[in-house]
Amino acid sequence: MLFIRKSISTTSIASRLFSTSTKMTSVKYNFFAGDSHSKIYSKNRPTYPDTLFQEIVKYYEQGNPNHSGSTTCVDIACGTGQATADLVKYFDNVIGVEPAQSQLDNATQHERIKYVNASAEKTTLDSSVANVITVAQALHWFEFDTFFAEMDRILKPKGVLAAWCYVLNIFEKKEAQDALMQLYNGDLGGNWSERRKLVDDHYSTIQFPMTDKVLVILQGTNSI
């Protein structure tokens, strides 16, 4: 887990974001659209442990010890609400932003969740609306320059941007681990998007801009 907090000028954020090795080409295909796919996605996409959300809240409260009033969390690329539905346990209002309408049509509903059909790079939300922004297993798909500028716009001062990914399981038995790596790197190796490498690197190769907002990356590995 990495926490970064630093105040610098927010001008020309895009110029600070990348080395040439982390720039990615545009995604050609939308793998998340279509009603039939979205129903399968809703049924089978993994959810996340409460401890993850508790750490995000803890870090937000550390940076905002005197906060009073309601809190709003914006869940970017929310899909059918795997993280969104749990965020209502910790925030007064939750906004799920998702570009695929079919995902929203199959999303988990709650009276304190509002869904918005929009992209991560252009959310259409008001400025300074979010105390916390979450990105669950989706950051690697975004166009980073416009995304980070948009997040800077919609985050409140001392707000938190939390992004995380899940990586490959690690098996204790060598035979099982070898079979997994053969499947991942061998049989499927030529089919992964180049953006998948950002996940394999635990997002460590993404150069995050440092502003008066707080940027958080949560990452972990499961052992079986």
C-alpha positions in Angstrom: 0.0 0.0 0.0 1.4 3.4 -0.9 0.2 6.8 0.4 1.3 10.0 -1.3 0.5 13.4 0.1 2.2 16.5 -1.3 1.2 20.0 -2.3 2.4 21.5 -5.6 0.9 23.7 -8.2 -1.9 22.0 -10.1 -1.1 23.7 -13.4 0.0 21.6 -16.4 -0.8 18.4 -14.6 -0.6 16.4 -17.8 3.1 17.3 -18.3 4.0 15.5 -15.0 2.2 12.3 -15.6 4.2 10.0 -17.8 7.5 8.7 -19.0 7.3 7.4 -22.5 7.2 3.8 -21.3 3.9 4.3 -19.6 2.0 5.9 -22.5 -0.5 3.5 -24.0 -2.4 3.4 -27.2 -6.2 3.8 -27.3 -8.4 0.8 -26.6 -10.0 -0.4 -29.8 -12.8 -2.6 -28.4 -15.3 -2.2 -25.6 -15.4 -5.5 -23.8 -17.9 -4.2 -21.2 -20.9 -3.3 -23.3 -23.9 -5.5 -24.3 -26.7 -6.6 -22.2 -25.9 -10.3 -22.1 -22.3 -9.6 -21.2 -23.3 -7.1 -18.5 -25.6 -9.7 -16.9 -22.7 -12.2 -16.8 -20.4 -9.5 -15.5 -22.8 -8.6 -12.7 -23.2 -12.2 -11.6 -19.5 -13.3 -11.7 -17.3 -10.2 -11.2 -15.5 -10.4 -7.8 -16.3 -8.0 -5.0 -13.9 -6.6 -2.5 -13.2 -7.0 1.3 -14.6 -4.5 3.8 -11.0 -4.1 5.1 -10.1 -2.3 1.9 -12.9 0.3 2.2 -12.1 0.7 5.9 -8.5 1.6 5.0 -9.7 4.2 2.5 -12.0 5.8 5.1 -9.2 5.7 7.7 -6.8 7.5 5.4 -9.4 10.1 4.5 -10.2 10.8 8.1 -6.5 11.2 8.9 -6.2 13.9 6.4 -9.6 15.5 7.4 -9.7 15.2 11.2 -12.1 18.1 11.6 -14.5 17.1 8.8 -18.2 17.5 9.5 -21.2 17.1 7.3 -22.1 14.5 4.7 -19.5 12.7 2.6 -19.7 11.8 -1.1 -17.8 9.0 -2.8 -17.5 8.8 -6.6 -16.9 5.3 -7.9 -15.3 5.6 -11.4 -15.9 2.9 -14.0 -18.2 1.3 -11.5 -19.5 -1.4 -13.9 -22.5 -3.1 -12.3 -21.7 -1.8 -8.9 -19.3 -4.4 -7.3 -17.5 -1.7 -5.3 -20.3 0.9 -5.4 -22.8 -1.2 -3.5 -20.4 -1.6 -0.6 -19.3 2.0 -0.5 -22.8 3.0 0.9 -21.7 1.4 4.2 -19.1 4.1 4.5 -20.3 7.3 2.7 -23.5 9.2 2.9 -23.8 9.5 -0.9 -22.3 7.4 -3.6 -22.1 8.3 -7.3 -21.2 5.5 -9.8 -19.8 6.7 -13.1 -19.8 4.2 -16.0 -19.6 4.7 -19.8 -21.5 1.5 -20.7 -25.2 2.0 -20.3 -25.8 -1.8 -20.3 -23.6 -2.1 -17.2 -25.8 0.5 -15.4 -29.0 -1.3 -16.5 -27.7 -4.3 -14.5 -26.3 -2.3 -11.6 -27.1 -2.8 -7.9 -29.6 -0.3 -6.9 -29.7 1.7 -3.6 -31.5 4.8 -2.5 -28.1 6.5 -1.7 -26.5 5.5 -5.0 -26.8 7.7 -8.1 -25.5 6.3 -11.4 -24.2 8.5 -14.2 -23.6 7.3 -17.7 -20.3 9.0 -18.5 -16.6 8.3 -19.0 -13.8 8.5 -16.5 -12.2 11.3 -18.5 -15.4 13.4 -18.6 -17.6 12.6 -15.7 -20.1 15.5 -16.2 -20.1 15.9 -12.4 -19.8 19.3 -10.6 -16.4 20.5 -9.6 -15.3 19.7 -6.0 -18.1 17.2 -5.5 -16.2 14.2 -4.1 -14.6 13.6 -0.8 -13.3 10.3 -2.1 -12.9 8.9 -5.5 -12.5 5.1 -6.0 -11.3 3.1 -9.0 -11.6 -0.6 -8.7 -9.6 -2.7 -11.2 -10.1 -0.1 -14.0 -7.4 2.6 -13.8 -5.3 0.9 -16.5 -8.0 1.4 -19.1 -8.0 5.2 -18.8 -6.4 8.0 -20.8 -4.2 9.2 -17.9 -3.7 12.9 -18.8 -7.4 13.7 -19.1 -8.4 11.4 -16.4 -6.1 12.9 -13.7 -7.1 16.4 -14.7 -10.8 15.4 -14.4 -10.2 13.8 -11.0 -8.4 17.0 -9.8 -11.4 19.0 -10.9 -14.1 16.9 -9.1 -12.1 16.2 -5.9 -12.5 18.5 -2.9 -9.4 19.8 -1.3 -7.7 17.1 0.8 -9.9 14.6 -1.0 -8.7 11.0 -1.6 -8.3 9.2 -4.9 -8.0 5.5 -4.2 -7.2 3.0 -7.0 -6.5 -0.7 -6.7 -6.1 -3.8 -8.7 -6.1 -7.5 -8.0 -3.3 -9.5 -9.4 -2.6 -13.2 -9.9 -2.9 -15.7 -7.1 0.3 -17.3 -5.8 0.0 -21.0 -5.2 2.1 -22.7 -2.6 2.5 -25.8 -4.7 5.0 -25.3 -7.5 3.0 -27.5 -9.9 -0.1 -25.3 -9.5 1.9 -22.1 -9.9 3.7 -23.4 -13.0 0.3 -24.3 -14.6 -1.1 -20.9 -13.8 1.9 -19.1 -15.3 1.8 -21.3 -18.4 -1.9 -20.4 -18.9 -1.3 -16.7 -18.2 2.0 -16.1 -20.1 1.9 -19.0 -22.5 -1.6 -20.0 -23.7 -3.1 -16.6 -23.2 0.0 -14.5 -23.4 -0.6 -13.1 -26.9 -4.2 -12.0 -26.1 -3.6 -9.6 -23.2 -4.0 -5.9 -23.8 -0.7 -4.0 -23.4 -2.5 -2.2 -20.6 -2.6 -5.4 -18.6 1.1 -4.9 -17.8 0.1 -2.0 -15.6 -1.8 -4.4 -13.5 1.1 -6.9 -13.5 3.3 -4.1 -12.2 0.8 -3.3 -9.5 0.3 0.2 -11.0 3.8 1.1 -9.8 4.9 2.3 -13.3 2.1 4.9 -13.5 3.4 8.3 -12.5 0.8 9.9 -10.4 0.5 13.7 -10.2 0.9 15.1 -6.7 -1.5 17.9 -5.8 -3.1 19.1 -2.6 -5.4 16.1 -3.1 -4.3 12.7 -1.7 -3.5 9.9 -4.0 -3.7 6.3 -2.8 -2.9 3.0 -4.4 -4.0 -0.1 -2.7 -2.5 -3.4 -3.9 -2.2 -6.9 -2.7 -1.5 -10.5 -3.6 -3.5 -13.6 -2.5 -1.6 -16.8 -1.5 -3.3 -20.2 -1.9 
